[in-house]
Amino acid sequence: MLIKVCGMRDPQNIAEVSKLGINLMGFIFWPKSPRYVSQISSRAGIIPDRVSNDMLDGKQADIKYVGVFVDDMPQNIVTRVYNFKLDYVQLHGNESPVMIDNLKATLIPDIAPDIKIIKALSIREADDVKRWREYEGHADMLLFDTKCKCVGGSGEQFDWSVLDEYDGNIPFILSGGIGPDDVERVKAFNHPMCVGIDLNSKFEIEPALKDADKLRMFVSSLR
């Protein structure tokens, strides 16, 4: 069971959470998010913006970095893949299979030869799950999140039983309002293609700052 902690930003918090036995760490690059991660402006058009070294120095070798984007321009995604040394790109908008193919063609093999694409799908009912078919042969992984007015991070859960409708071959991550009290519910959830869970707002002290103690207890109980 992969454990992804999303919505990280504070360097000290990143270093602390990195030691808790998680597998994936997510950074949100959607400007409208309260967890938005910006780059440091070079203040010169001919010199590219850069990333704070503190965000990379605390990275553990066995933790993969995930960049979350919402209908962003490919050049912005490519820049952040390079600057933040991303292992995964999570697309949380209305990105098309063609866009995914073009993004992969740009990144592989020269910029990020091992990059993987996660396509997030917003779920409320069984028909929402069926959209997975659009991304077969394009996305490397899916993420099923709660459909809401915002774009992720709502803290709301959807009815996981609708995922019985998922009969695809793309592995998926379960997301949407999973909190400290959901350990047993996660353990009881059984789907052959579920490879991990995504944790975010329910473990926050404030947006983009996670409660390491709550995460530690959750991870320990789940493992």
Buried (B, 14 or more C-beta within 10 A) or exposed (E): EBBBBBBBBBBEBBBBBBEBBBBBBBBBBBEEBBBBBEBEEEEEEEEEBEBBEEBBEBBBEEBBBBBBBBEBEBEEBBBBBBBBBBBBBBBBBEBEBEBBEEBBEBBEEEEBEEBBBBBBBBBBEBEBBBEBEBBEEBBBBBBBBBBBEEBBBBBBBBEBEBBEBBEBEBBBBBBBBBBBEBBEEBEEBEEEBBBBBBBBBBBBEEBBBBBBEBBBBBBEEBE
